[in-house]
């Protein structure tokens, strides 16, 4: 089956995936959840990519999944690993040469009305508090520079979470269509669906892996 390389979002940790990981493993997949060096102000996206590829340690048949800000890192990791697939989960989808700052206006997110508590809607209170307790200080000079990547020529899935208040469904659908030219798969859950609806996230990822495996040469 697949080896999932899971990339967390801004200010987060690999812990975000702790409910999804055993579900994927029970379906026969290997799972590598990566902690990126996000607290290092001097770290560039190349350093994030290096951390992920080292964690993957030469694994084959990888599928790279990026959540939220992880969308800036996941395509780079996918290219580096020559992965079998790429997934954007409620993720930012950058274009070549685009800065982190420009993404918000280029996609029209700056015109969205976002409630103050947008991240952890539908997440049980105890899990939301654990997530807050584990938050790290997102740094990175890379955010002011152009995105150095390109979209890899591999099967690509975008997962839209219908209850996401931070990246609302209409906004995400438009971003996916315009930037990837595909239709997103829709699942229940908020921005942190990995904590609110881990079963739905795992099911979408498992189905994608099965689709890819079905096209792989014997």
C-alpha angles and dihedrals in degrees: 000000000000133000107224116209106197121203118196127217133252117311091002140110140223086267088082087078098048094108095044096046099069091045091056091044091052087055089057101263130127115234129205114184110192131211108212122210092248097147092063107094090200095053115112129200087263087062091050089050092048091052091053096045091048090051089050088054097197096316117169129219092029126175113199118212123193124192122202108315086010086080087081091057105034098071090050091051091045091055093046093050094040084230127198092232148359130219130195109200111192082324142156110251109207126199123221111282094010119132125223089247094050093050092073094056097034091056094041093242089131088067094055121101106234121187118230094248099046104134107065105033111147091012111125111255095244093052092045090053092048089051092050091049090054096048115128130204106263110219132164137145085206090078092075094050132076118276104258097205144084133213108268120235094243134109105289130198128191117198117204118197109215095210096045109134096182097051099023117213097250091049093048093046090053093046092050094047095046098041104033102022092227138104116253124237109240124218134168119262144077130264090295096047087150085073102030100039108012092156092059091048093048092047092053092048093046092050090050091050091051091051091052093046089052091060096043115109113253 
